[in-house]
């Protein structure tokens, strides 16, 4: 057998060096101007240098339970980010949320020059203090599990990493930033005029809004449009009586049949509308019904030989535009008004998230973000299907800014479940892309922010 001239140890060392170089090397951003290339490479290097600390910060905040109703935990996470922002020179304040029965929000500001950009995150998760899913776990080199790791503590850390890189590279002073991290995105406090005031006020100030949610979990997409989400409550009453008398003139059809009729007609009338969905999430019906106003639980008492007296249904409706939402509401109310004999029904729509429309300016911002991704060698980024991304806080900002883009955070799967897993390969990529997006928006010659007619 022919012997290799390379000693096994020498070969291993060579392979290790080549692997380390491949991992640490970053694609060089490609801009027309040599100075831009130098500046953007400096920013990417700064992101890479910040990654070890950023990963540690992510693990730290994931290990702090911040279920929406765990006010102390939400604020504790907020204080971690507050200190991080203050260390970068931000004026950061905690805004108490007691007026809307939530923990509150973190608001931080930096700079007075250049474009005014709002960066949006949230501190809370869907996992309560007593949930079994509580800790960060590194599964392998590119995957980590934990409550809120991708939705959206990973996005919060990506945001901070991008800011830190701009600061280190010497470009942060070219823009003005407002950071808003809410404590109730997963379960909004009421009234919304109070719980979303920090975002709305910041949006009125800003030119651009950027959200660091995980979108549909695909690094090849970003969000230029989100459907609005509104909760609704249907209450139905019927004439209680012995079941042998149902459908008679004096007793009628009962509350449960009327409820079934209404829901089925909702389905038949509305399910064909593009990008519109409605969902009954909780039903209680019988002779006696009790339900909590927050729509999460209740109780019902009934017998098989008694015509139902009451029925309550709670659900939501999601629409891509205010026009579509209003059209759906009108149809639902019309259906509810056509009661079966001896029944009556009322339908109430609550406050909700407004739609984020797919404007020309949002598409323009996505074009810039896509160009950055391609310049870095990470491939194209296209608009996500609005059906694949839920409502988010950026919707409260979108109608006030010139342009908005969301889905810039840490990608993952299994959101809102104990199977939530982050794709850590997207961590550095999206931090680099976010930093360069802020940089290019800050360029003095950028004409991206001219208001457009017909948005």
Secondary structure, DSSP 4 states (H G I P E B T S, - for coil): -PPPSS-HHHHHHHHHHHHHHHHH--PPP--SSHHHHHHHHHHHHHHHHHHHHHHHHHHHHHTS--BTT-HHHHHHHHHHHHHHHHHTT-EEEEEE-GGGTS-EEEEEEE-SSS-EEEEEEE--BS--TT-S----EEEETTEEE-TTIIIIIHHHHHHHHHHHHHHHHT-GGGSEEEEEEES-SSS--SSHHHHTHHHHHHHHH-SEEEE-S-TTS-TTEEBS-B-EEEEEEEEEE----BGGGTTSTTT-SHHHHHHHHHHHHHHHHHTTSTT-EEEEEEEEEESEEEE-TTSS-EEEE--TTB---EEEEEEEEEESSHHHHHHHHHHHHHHHHSPPTT-EEEEEEEEEEPPB---HHHHHHHHHHHHHHHHTTS---EEPPGGGS---TTHHHHTTSSEEEB--S--EE-TTSTT-EEETHHHHHHHHHHHHHHHHHH-TT--TT---TT-
